[in-house]
Amino acid sequence: MAGPSTYEPKSGIERWMDSRLPLIRLGYDSMVDYPTPRNLNYWWTFGGILTLCLVIQIVTGVVLGMHYVAHVDMAFDSVQRIRRDVNYGWLIQYIHANGASMFFLAVYLHIFRGLYYGSYKPPREVIWILGVVILLLMMATAFMGYVLPWGQMSFWGAVVITNFFTAIPLVGDAITTLLWGGFSVGNPTLNRFYSLHYLLPFVIFGVVALHIWALHVPGNNNPAGLSVKSRADTVPFHPYYTVKDGFAIILFLILFSVFVFYLPDALGHADNYIPADPLKTPEHIVPEWYFLPFYAILRSIPNKLMGVLAMFGSIGVLVALPWLDTSKVRSMRYRPTARWCFIIFVIACLALGYAGAHNPEGINLWMGRAATLYYFVYFLLLLPILGLVEKPKPRPASIADSVKSHGEPAATPAE
């Protein structure tokens, strides 16, 4: 996609470096002269936003790790000390805590964009699968990080989630004991989770590097779902998309700042300001908002093992999606029936989030079950069938024609 390098060293130091370790050439070809489809809209800015979120989480996490004490008798107090006694500790802790929510908000929007515009279709299957791996690593990291403050919701959330593994036949009890480091959630559990929570972000960073590397082989998808055919279909990444991504990042940081400075605890749970008490169970055990849809899927099925399988299966179908969707057309812009099914799918995901936040009874239980059913029907039945029978709308011949026909505000280089 990128083609031959156009970088030319301009100084002796650059030429010396380029002949031994061409990092400058790599950066130039990847971030400056990289040919990018000229019709990308603002939904494509979330890749840069997610990279920023990951860096923020790693930097703030390393600083918090300098002051945190991973011991059941001191973990809760160490978090309070960070907020009160460490210079700007309150700011770092609030950025890290709310940064997790902002990270998941951006990644879910990134995933929905990929689903709508068919970014999982050939030749981008590996990019998509690596993205799902990143999502799984994020979920594991966020869960372990939520346990570290050792409040009531942290402790009992760890008890509930780790107990799910006991439903796995034959090896479930052994896995649970390994996670606990004993026969119940305690100090060994906290130490394990702290170590893994510190390690996994760097693993995520490595997979993100692979994700970007895989992206640079076939190049970006685009709203029209068309392949690049000539230089007329592309513009250099810089300055056209660096400016666009920069503007989107500024808007995102404004939203981020609103939560950090004005609503720092709005996305958390009040019970986590109560020290963990193994003898007192909270009235309602609720995970963080970004886990609620998966929690609703788990609770919608009365059988424990089937619920756990459905919860993990909801991620598994994403891995198989490039082969489940049989349509030859990438973008749902030209697939009207599939577009309506996708809109209902988004509504179902929101309904799962709502059902997961409330007790599984009455209308909330049936809402969760209906949304769970549609979630799997969408991936396993609707997309395969629509790919075979749906007649797509006429498409432009090229990306440049798409810009003209849809009036997209594309960047246009000087001729």
N, C-alpha and C positions, 0 to 999 in steps of 0.2 A: 504493500500500500504506500509506504513512504517513498520508495524508489531510491535511486542513488543519492548519496550525501552531497549537499551543496555547500557544506561548511568549508571555509578557506581561512586557515590560521593567518593572523595579521601581524604577529610579532614573533620574535625569536623564542620567547618562553612558550607561546602557544604552539609553535611548530615542534619544539622539543617535547612538550607534554603530549601533543597529538600523536607523535611517533612512538610513544611509550605507554601511555594510558589515556586513550581518547575520550575522557569524561566530558570535556567541553563539546566535542563533536556529538556525543550521545545526547547531551542536553539540548543542543541546537537543533538536531534532527527531530527530537521528540517533543520539544516545547515551543520552538520558534518557527521553523520552516515545515513542520509536519502538515501535509495537505489534509484539510478537514472539509467535509461536505458543507457547502455554503448555505444550506437551508436549515441548520440546526436551530431549534428554539430553546427557550429557557429551561425546558425539562432536562436538557443535556448539561446544565450547570451543576447538577447535584453530584457528579463525580468529583469535581474540585471541592465542593462543600464537604463531602465525606472525607476527603484527604485531610482537609483542615481539621475536621472533628477528631480524626484519629490522632493527629499530632497534638492537639489540645489535651486529649485524654491521656496520652503517654506522658507529656510534660508535667501536667498537674498531678498525675498518679505517682510519678517518681518523687515529686516534692512531698506529697502526702505520705508516701511510704517511709520517708525519713523520720516522721514523727509518730506514725501509727505503731501500736503495740499489739501484736497478735497473740493475745492471751485472754481467756474468758473473763478473768477478774479485772482486766485493765483496758480491754478494747473499747468499750463504751465510753469510759472516762477519757481515753486518749483522743477520741474523736471530738469530745467536748472541749478538751484542752486545745486542740488544733484551732477550733473556732474562736476560742476566747484569748489564748495566750500567745500563740504563734503569730508573728508579724504577717498580716494579710492572710492568715490561715482561713478566716471565714470566707474570703473571696475565692481562694484556691479550692476550698471544699465545695462551695456552692457551684463553681464553674464545673468541677468534676462531676458532681451529682446531677446537675441539670444537663451537663454535656452528654451524659448517657442517653437522656431522653431526646435531645436534639439529634444525636447520632442515629437513633432508631427512627425518628421522624424522617430524616433525610434518606435513610436507606430504604424505608418502605415506599417513599415517593419514587426513589430510583428504581425499585423493583416494579412498581405499577407502570412506570414509563416503559420499562423493558417489555412488560407484558403487552401493553397497548400497541407499541410500535414493532413488535416481533423481533426484538434484539437477541432472542435466544435461538433464532433460526440459523441454518447453515449460511456462512461458514463460521458462525460465532458461538457454537455450542460450548467450547472449552471456556470461553469468557464467561458464559452464563453459569456453568457448573462451578467455576472458581468463585463467582459471586455468591452462590448458595453456600459454599464452604465458608466464605467470610461471614455470612449471616449466622451459620451455626456456631462459629467461633465467637462472634459477638454475643450471642445468646448465652453461651457458657461463661464468658467473661463477665457479662452483666449480672448473671445470677450469683456468681461467686463474690462479685463486688458488693452486691446488695446484702450479703450475709455479714460482711466485715464490720459494720457499725455495731453489731451485736445488740440491737434493740429487739423488742418483742416480735415485730413483723419479720425481722431478719432471721431470728432464731427459728420461729415456727415455720417460716417459708422454707428454710433449709430442711426442717423435719419432714414437711409435706412432700417437697419435690424429691428428696433423696429416697423417700419411701416408695416412690413410684417404681424404682428399679427392682423392688422385691417382687413385682408382678411378673418379671421375666422368668420363665421356667428354667430350672436347673442352676443357672448362674446368678440369678437375681440377688439372692441373699449374700453371696460372696462379693458381688460388686458393691452392694450397699455397705457392707462391713469395711470394704477397702476405702470407700469414700469417707466413712465416719472415722476410720482409724480406731475403731472399737465397737461397742455394742449400742451406742447412742451418739447423738450429735453433741460434741464437746470440744475440749481444747485441741485434740489432734485434728478434728474436722476443720476448725478455724485456721490452724496452721497450714493444712493442705490447701484450703481455699485461698488463703493469702498468697501462698507461693504460686499457685496456678493463675490467680488473678494478675499477679505481677508479670508472669511469663507470657501469657496468651496474647496480650497486645502486640508484642514483638513478633509472635507467630503471625498474627493478623497482618502486620506490616509486610512480612515476607510474602504472604499470599496476595496482598494488594499489589506488590511489585510484579508478581506473576500475572495478575489480572490485567494490569496496564500493559505488560509485555505482550500478552495474548491479544489485547485490543489493537496493538500497533501492527499486527500481522495482516488481518483483513481490513483494518480501519474502522472508523465509526459507522454505525447504522445511522439512519436519518428519518425524519417524519414521513417521507414518501416511501421508505423501505426499498429504495432503488440503489443499485450498485454504482460506484463511481466509474464513469466511462472515459472521461478526459479531464484535462486540467481546468476546463471551463466549469466543471462541476465542483471545484474545490477552491478554497482560499487558504493561505498560511494560518496556522493556529495563532501566531502572534502577528499583528496586534488585535485581530478581529475577535478572537474568542477569549483571549486573556482579559480584554476589557469587559466583554460580556460576562464572563465568569466572575471577574472582580466586582462588578456591580451587584450580581446575585449574592455573592459572599457578604457584601456590605449589608444588604437587606436581611440576610439570614442572621448576621451578627447582631443586628438591631433587635430581632425577635429573641435571640439568645440572651441579650443583655436585659430585656424586659423581665425574663424569668429570674436571672441571677440577682438583679438589684431590687425588683419589686415583688416577685412571686417565687422566692427561692424554695419554698416548701409546698407549692401548689401541686406538684406532680408526685409528691411522696405521700406517706401515710403517717398520721399523727402518732400511732402506736409505736413507731420506731424511735420516738423520743422517750420511751419507757425502757429501762434496762431489761435485757432478756431474763425471763423467769421460767424455767422448765416446769414449774408446778402450776402455772396459770396460763391457760390457753386463751388467746384473743377471741372475741365473739365471732369475728369474721376474718379469715386468713385470705388476703388478697395480694396477688403479685403486682409488680409494677405494670403500668398501663400498657407497655409494649409487649408484655406476655399475655395479656388478657384474651386475645382471640384464640391462642393455643390452649389456654386454660379452659376456655369455654368448650372447645372441641373435646378436651379430656373429660369434662364433667357431663357432656351431652350423652355419653354412652355409659349405661349402668354397670357394665362389666369393666373391672379395673384393668385387666390385661388388654382388652380391646380398646379401651380409652387411651392407654399409653401408646398402643400401636397406631391409633388414628392420629394422635398428636404428632408423633414422629413421621407418620405417613404424610401429613400435611406438608412437611418439608421435602419428603421423598418424591412427591409428585412434581415438585419444582425441578428436581434433578432430571427427571424423565421427560420434562415438558418439550424439549427440542424434537423428541420423537413421537410425542402424543399429538401435537398439532400438525395435521397433515396438509394444511393449506400451502400452496406455492406462493401466496402473497404474504409479505411480511406485515405491512402496516394495516391496522384495522381502520384506517382512514378510508380504505377502499373495500371494506368488508362490513356493510351496514348491520347485518344480523349479528355477526360476531361482536360488533361494537356495543350493541344493546345487551348482549350476554355479559360482556365485560363490565358494563355499568352496574348491572345487577350483582355481579361478583364483588365489586367494590362495596356496594351497599351491604352485601352479606358479611364481608369482613368487618365493616363498622358495627353491624348487628352482633357479631361474635364478640367484639370488644365490649359492647354494652352488656351482653349477657354474662360475660366473664367477670364483670365488676359487681354483679348482683347475685343474690342467692339463687341456686338452681331449683326454682319452684315456680309454678304457675306459668304465666306468659313468658317469663325469662327463660325457663327451661325449654319450652317449645320453640321459642325464637332461636335459641342456641342450636337445637336439633335441626331445625329447618335450614339455618345458615350453614351448619356443618354438612348436611346432605348436599346442598347446592355447591359448596366448596369443592367436594370431590366429584360431583356430577359435571361441574364445569370443566375440570381438567381431564377426567377419564372418559366422558361421553360427548359433551357438547363440542369441544374443540376438535376431537377426531372426526366427528360426524360432519360438522360445518365445513371442515377442510375439504371434505369430499363432495358435498352437495351445494355449498353456497357459491353463487355466481358473483365474482367481484365486480366492482365498478371499473370503468376504463381508467388506466393509469397513464401519466405522462411518460414520454420516451426517455427522459433523462432528468437528473436533479435540476439542471438549469431550467428545463421546461416546467418542472414542478414549482420553482420559485415564481415564474411568470403566471402560471395558472392559479396559484393559491394566494398570490400577493404576499408571500412571506417576506419579512424584513431581513433579507439576506445581506451579508456583507459583500460588497462588490469592490474588488481591487482595481486600481487605476490601470488602464490598458497602456 
